[in-house]
């Protein structure tokens, strides 16, 4: 028989965690749906759409990951009682 520590709480699904999850899911969906960007036009500075679309997602995915991090970190601070920085 295993005993769980008394301070362990089950995970709580909050709106900020759902939004963070969507921020992390968006790049996967956008890049795994290849038929949506499998074409050559429109070109951007001579680069076919297929390539620049994927490269455009690099900074977007980084920004969305950072936003998800901030949302989860803010929620953890509020949960622990320290709402300040």
C-alpha positions, -999 to 999 in steps of 0.1 A, spaced: 0 0 0 14 34 -10 6 66 9 3 99 -9 17 130 7 -10 151 25 -1 183 6 -6 167 -29 -37 181 -46 -52 168 -78 -45 190 -109 -71 217 -115 -82 226 -150 -85 264 -151 -93 288 -180 -57 300 -180 -44 264 -183 -68 257 -212 -56 289 -230 -20 278 -224 -28 244 -238 -43 260 -269 -13 282 -273 9 251 -273 -14 232 -296 -18 259 -323 17 254 -340 13 217 -341 -21 218 -358 -10 246 -382 22 227 -392 8 192 -393 -20 201 -416 3 202 -446 -24 204 -473 -32 239 -460 2 253 -471 14 228 -497 17 252 -526 43 275 -542 24 308 -542 23 335 -529 61 340 -529 78 362 -503 111 377 -515 114 348 -540 108 321 -514 79 297 -521 50 298 -497 57 262 -485 90 273 -470 83 308 -457 50 297 -440 69 271 -419 97 296 -411 71 322 -401 58 298 -374 92 297 -357 88 331 -339 51 327 -336 55 293 -318 82 309 -296 58 337 -287 29 313 -280 51 291 -258 62 321 -238 26 332 -234 17 298 -222 46 299 -197 34 333 -184 -2 321 -180 8 290 -160 34 308 -139 9 335 -130 -17 309 -120 8 291 -99 17 323 -81 -19 331 -74 -25 295 -62 4 297 -38 -9 331 -25 19 353 -38 1 374 -65 30 399 -67 62 396 -88 
